[in-house]
Amino acid sequence: MLEKDMYDSWKSRMELYMLNRQHGRMILESVEQGPFLWPTVEEDGLTRLKKYSELSAAEAIQADFDVKATNIILQGLPPEVYALERECKLYYEFDQFTYRKGETLHDFYLNVT
């Protein structure tokens, strides 16, 4: 498990590892600034996320570095921490699979199909 008192050491090691990679500064900035917020586009009155092919060159680069940064972090975590992260996602998805007060049976059916 990743111990609290080892966090600073782990953080320093991860930062150095990222900086040592090709385009390391950009990867580290991706971690420090948070995930790339995919832009939206309005099409036929509906708003949707842009496809990767629709991103500008700068946006595509930022999206790519987010993927690299996430990969580096996940590879640096002990397996039990990664398992906890996956478990949290599973619990979140399970919580979304519930009936909400005031929701019709048809609405519930549409949410789960």
C-alpha positions in Angstrom: 0.0 0.0 0.0 1.1 3.5 -0.6 1.9 4.9 2.8 1.2 8.5 3.8 4.7 9.0 5.0 6.1 7.7 1.7 4.0 10.1 -0.5 6.7 12.8 -0.8 9.3 10.3 -1.8 6.9 8.6 -4.3 5.9 12.1 -5.7 9.5 13.1 -6.2 10.3 9.8 -7.9 7.3 10.1 -10.2 8.2 13.8 -11.1 11.8 12.8 -11.9 10.6 9.8 -14.0 8.2 12.0 -16.0 10.8 14.7 -16.5 13.2 12.0 -17.8 10.7 11.0 -20.5 10.5 12.5 -24.0 8.5 15.7 -23.6 8.7 15.2 -19.9 7.9 18.8 -19.0 4.6 18.7 -20.9 3.7 15.4 -19.3 4.4 16.8 -15.8 2.4 19.9 -16.6 -0.5 17.7 -17.6 -0.4 16.1 -14.2 -0.1 19.5 -12.3 -2.9 21.2 -14.3 -5.4 18.4 -14.2 -7.0 16.4 -16.9 -7.6 17.8 -20.4 -11.2 19.0 -20.6 -12.5 17.9 -24.0 -14.0 20.7 -25.9 -17.6 20.4 -27.2 -19.2 21.2 -30.5 -22.8 21.9 -31.3 -24.2 19.8 -34.1 -27.8 19.8 -35.2 -28.9 21.5 -32.0 -27.1 18.9 -29.8 -23.9 19.5 -27.9 -21.3 16.6 -28.0 -17.7 16.2 -27.2 -15.3 16.7 -30.1 -13.9 13.6 -31.6 -10.1 13.2 -31.4 -9.9 13.9 -35.2 -11.7 17.2 -34.6 -9.3 18.6 -32.0 -6.8 21.3 -32.9 -3.1 20.4 -33.0 -2.6 21.9 -29.5 -5.6 20.1 -28.0 -4.5 16.8 -29.5 -1.1 17.1 -28.1 -2.5 17.9 -24.6 -4.9 14.9 -24.8 -2.0 12.7 -25.8 0.1 13.9 -22.9 -2.8 13.3 -20.5 -2.9 9.7 -21.6 0.9 9.4 -21.1 0.7 11.0 -17.7 -2.1 8.8 -16.5 -0.3 5.7 -17.8 2.9 6.7 -15.9 1.0 7.3 -12.7 -0.9 4.0 -12.9 2.3 2.1 -13.6 3.9 3.6 -10.6 1.2 2.6 -8.2 1.4 -0.7 -6.3 -1.2 -3.3 -7.6 -3.3 -3.0 -4.4 -3.8 0.8 -4.9 -4.7 0.3 -8.5 -7.2 -2.4 -7.4 -8.8 0.1 -5.0 -9.1 2.7 -7.7 -10.9 0.1 -10.0 -13.1 -0.9 -7.1 -14.1 2.7 -6.4 -15.1 3.1 -10.1 -17.2 -0.1 -9.8 -19.0 1.2 -6.7 -19.7 4.5 -8.4 -21.1 2.7 -11.5 -23.2 0.4 -9.2 -24.6 3.5 -7.3 -25.7 4.9 -10.6 -27.7 1.8 -11.2 -30.5 2.8 -8.8 -34.0 4.0 -8.9 -34.3 7.7 -8.1 -37.3 9.1 -6.2 -39.9 10.4 -8.6 -38.5 8.5 -11.5 -41.0 6.5 -13.6 -40.3 2.8 -14.3 -39.9 3.8 -18.0 -37.2 6.4 -17.1 -35.4 3.8 -14.9 -35.5 1.3 -17.8 -34.0 3.9 -20.2 -31.2 4.6 -17.7 -30.1 1.0 -17.5 -30.4 0.1 -21.2 
